[in-house]
Amino acid sequence: MRPRSQVRKPLLKVLGLAGLAGVAATGAVLARNERQRRAYTADDVRARLHERHAALVAVPEPDPDLAQGRPAGRSRRGPRELLRRLTRRAGRDPRP
């Protein structure tokens, strides 16, 4: 049986090479994205911004109750109700 130090060296080499390959792949992806971004002309960028703006304007306004995080049709609960729910003891019947 080989000593532990001899077993760890190849494993560490493989992990190191995998890390280097990951860094190289990430660099290649970033370089490709940067080339694609710089390939746009000013007119292309302007046209895309106008398309995005038109798509956002076409979206209807959200319901005010949903925008505040409350489900529609439910009454707003006060801090006392919240405190009561948080301080309930386990095993007791919950209040309706």
C-alpha positions in Angstrom: 0.0 0.0 0.0 1.3 3.5 -0.9 1.8 6.2 1.7 -0.8 8.9 1.9 1.5 11.6 0.6 2.0 9.7 -2.6 -1.8 9.3 -3.1 -2.5 13.0 -2.4 0.0 14.4 -5.0 -1.8 13.1 -8.1 -5.2 14.1 -6.6 -3.9 17.7 -6.0 -2.5 17.9 -9.4 -5.8 16.9 -11.0 -7.7 19.4 -8.9 -5.2 22.1 -9.8 -5.4 21.4 -13.5 -9.2 21.4 -13.3 -9.1 24.8 -11.6 -6.9 26.2 -14.3 -9.2 24.8 -17.0 -12.1 26.5 -15.3 -10.3 29.8 -15.1 -9.4 29.6 -18.8 -12.9 28.7 -19.8 -14.4 31.6 -17.8 -11.9 33.9 -19.4 -12.9 32.7 -22.9 -16.6 33.2 -22.2 -16.0 36.7 -20.8 -13.9 37.6 -23.9 -16.6 36.3 -26.3 -19.3 38.3 -24.5 -17.2 41.5 -24.6 -16.6 41.1 -28.3 -20.3 40.6 -28.9 -21.1 43.7 -26.8 -18.6 45.9 -28.6 -19.8 44.8 -32.0 -23.0 46.9 -31.7 -23.2 50.2 -33.5 -24.8 53.2 -31.8 -27.9 52.7 -34.0 -28.2 49.1 -32.9 -28.0 50.0 -29.2 -30.6 52.8 -29.7 -33.0 50.5 -31.5 -32.7 47.8 -28.8 -33.3 50.4 -26.0 -36.4 51.6 -27.9 -37.7 48.0 -28.2 -37.2 47.4 -24.4 -38.9 50.7 -23.6 -41.9 49.8 -25.8 -42.2 46.4 -24.2 -42.1 47.9 -20.7 -44.7 50.5 -21.5 -47.1 47.8 -22.9 -47.1 46.0 -19.5 -50.2 47.0 -17.4 -49.8 48.5 -13.9 -49.8 46.0 -11.1 -52.6 45.8 -8.5 -51.7 48.1 -5.6 -52.5 45.3 -3.0 -50.1 42.9 -4.8 -47.4 45.6 -5.1 -47.5 45.9 -1.3 -47.1 42.2 -0.8 -50.7 41.6 0.4 -52.9 39.1 -1.3 -56.0 40.6 -2.9 -59.1 40.5 -0.8 -57.4 40.0 2.6 -57.5 42.6 5.3 -54.3 44.1 6.6 -53.2 42.7 9.9 -51.7 45.0 12.5 -48.6 44.5 14.7 -50.6 43.1 17.5 -51.8 40.2 15.4 -48.3 39.6 14.1 -46.9 39.6 17.7 -49.7 37.2 18.8 -48.9 34.8 16.0 -45.1 34.9 16.7 -45.5 34.3 20.4 -47.9 31.4 20.2 -46.7 28.4 22.2 -46.3 25.1 20.4 -49.0 22.5 21.0 -51.8 25.1 21.7 -54.7 25.4 19.3 -54.0 28.2 16.9 -56.5 31.1 16.9 -58.6 31.6 13.8 
